[in-house]
């Protein structure tokens, strides 16, 4: 029996939440509970007498006096002191209060202080920050704590608890998206089973709290228009009552955000306005995507600095509560081509792994079988806790733990074909168990026991492997958007808009064929119809013999010749009705064909339509357009992200792609788009119009029978122009006016246009400078200016980091012909002066 005095305490002091776990010498571990939750809020409240409250106690007290409340003391680690009420407190005292709470709970559970304490910290923390953490531990009564980098702790959990095999020399990427910050690290496995951090980076201004703020701001676009003064009172509180209301709003928004990782919609109560607003996952993804894209870009950049290609990644592990957002996995998979691994409660990973990483005997290198009996209760990784919850460490699409925590793992559902990272097998047992202990409650932020929300991507991690069967992960489908825009009242509405969002019933399939116009992917066909045709042909051959075969071949050849003639003589759109003398698009004909040969531009893709074919006798897919999609951007796009419809005879028929393939940046692929025509058409299809995009967007139009094509073809308005402002030199290599962005922002709104530019940025200073969206503005003809929706995100410094090439810049503006001002702004003082601005004229016709 293990003595309690052998236990060690592992603490992950996070920006918004702290997690602590007790680990005994035999490898057993249990997360500590704080107010029936594994998550202890890292917040601190200073009482009048100077006593510091933590966790839920601090949050409750903050409602009475928010001026004495610090929600994220870890974010203040460089500040030295923090003002709470009328008194200043050292940051180390605030951190110590949180750590002391974990130590007190550990002592209460054990009856004695743990023999050793392990604290984790971000891998990119310098000596000063680590010293503040160590000082806080000493003030909390934790003697000689062991400090372990957070990605090392996550790696220990990944290989030991989850049993994932990373061989010596293998690379693991840890994507840590928490409540207050984002960190990404690239690790390489050493021959002794340890880890080397090849590269690490972070974003101190991107975390769950920043997504909360973005969600609040988006809600304000709805409410501020009705009562701007009341909205300012709520978001810029000047008294205690207003601060309490503001605090309640932020808390409700945070809860709604967490719910949207599990469900397709959530409600938000807005104090002062006293209304309940309805938010869908699609709306949340729209406001959060710029932040998520920054994390993905930084991860890709960190890999590049480490000299690691995506096909060399042996595992991509998501940790931190915000990594549960479904779009995180989608964007990472699209960018890196590696299916991420995530557990149901990623907040627990670092704390549970910290004790393993600090154990005197390090885990054996991958591939070295371990011997000896398992500790009591030891089963496959992540056995089901006694409370009946789903195992918190099981891969969502992989095997789960055994129902009793003993023996081999059993799959939750039928095995999924395709590559999958295996769970540990009896021949390579884990050295430590991470099953959850019985508890009196479930964390308020814990996901439902059914696992990941609908639309979440698969989780496996075979290096360089193809996506799991069923296709790559796609953006999850949200509930219908509320009328009136984001945050409207909870009433039924249409489906959410947005480039790249799949239709509610979009099937998944293998990658589409990429190539030229003749490389169309296989079309969908009716199995029943094919079976009947084949059966009839076989029967006919048996009845007629050789002569029948010859006759059948003659009929087939004649049909092929007839189809070739039809395809070659189609209507090219010269008139509104079928041209005289043709039989390809006669009004009311059962078979019609119109040659289109027109191109339009939508978002980051160019769509070239070859022809439209109508067959009234077809069992399905009666009206089909052949189209080539060319991806002009850098990011991969999904075919079903483009909305289409066919308008004819006063009716509008929605279109859907038969092939659900994705197209990589710079590539082309051919598709077939079917339009939902069920009743016979009485008119010529040449009188119809193709609509690309939704009505609220800059919608492209192709009249099949002639007339003006609204194509939104890009027009170059600037080329090879350079400006210099202070220490920045910005070269605009090319700028175009077009109908949409070359990234996830998609198509412009109705009556709007987009100015997209490729820019090179050089920093000529001697220290460092951040270059982002605040450095670029577009001056409009009426004298106002707009900020970019797409902008560089660069940390520049002297030396090797002084150049950023081919970065994207994009503005959306109300289309008005005239002269626009493309501005580079670098404010040197407190206020913007003319000397802080360099500009170029852009003429829009």
PEHUVEN-V8135 format. One record per run of one state. SS is the DSSP state (helix for helix, strand for strand, loop for the rest). FROM is the first residue (numbers start at 1). LEN is the number of residues. If there is no record, write none. Layout:
# PEHUVEN-V8135
ss	from	len
SS	FROM	LEN
SS	FROM	LEN
This chain:
# PEHUVEN-V8135
ss	from	len
loop	1	3
helix	4	3
loop	7	1
strand	8	6
loop	14	3
strand	17	7
loop	24	5
strand	29	3
loop	32	2
strand	34	1
loop	35	2
strand	37	1
loop	38	2
strand	40	2
loop	42	2
strand	44	3
loop	47	5
strand	52	3
helix	55	8
loop	63	3
helix	66	3
strand	69	2
loop	71	2
helix	73	4
loop	77	4
strand	81	4
loop	85	2
strand	87	4
helix	91	20
loop	111	5
strand	116	6
loop	122	5
helix	127	13
loop	140	6
strand	146	4
helix	150	12
loop	162	9
strand	171	7
loop	178	4
strand	182	8
loop	190	5
strand	195	9
loop	204	4
helix	208	16
loop	224	4
helix	228	8
loop	236	4
helix	240	21
loop	261	4
strand	265	6
loop	271	4
strand	275	6
helix	281	26
loop	307	3
helix	310	3
strand	313	7
loop	320	1
helix	321	4
loop	325	1
helix	326	11
loop	337	4
strand	341	1
loop	342	4
helix	346	12
loop	358	21
strand	379	1
loop	380	20
strand	400	1
loop	401	6
strand	407	1
loop	408	2
strand	410	1
loop	411	15
helix	426	3
loop	429	85
strand	514	1
loop	515	5
strand	520	1
loop	521	6
helix	527	42
loop	569	22
strand	591	12
loop	603	2
strand	605	11
loop	616	7
strand	623	9
loop	632	5
strand	637	2
helix	639	3
loop	642	2
strand	644	5
loop	649	2
strand	651	7
loop	658	4
strand	662	2
loop	664	4
strand	668	8
loop	676	9
helix	685	3
loop	688	1
strand	689	4
loop	693	4
strand	697	1
loop	698	2
strand	700	4
loop	704	6
strand	710	1
loop	711	4
strand	715	11
loop	726	2
strand	728	11
loop	739	1
strand	740	1
loop	741	6
strand	747	1
loop	748	1
strand	749	1
loop	750	2
strand	752	12
loop	764	4
strand	768	4
loop	772	1
helix	773	3
strand	776	4
loop	780	5
strand	785	3
loop	788	2
strand	790	1
loop	791	3
strand	794	4
loop	798	5
strand	803	12
loop	815	3
strand	818	8
loop	826	8
helix	834	3
strand	837	8
loop	845	1
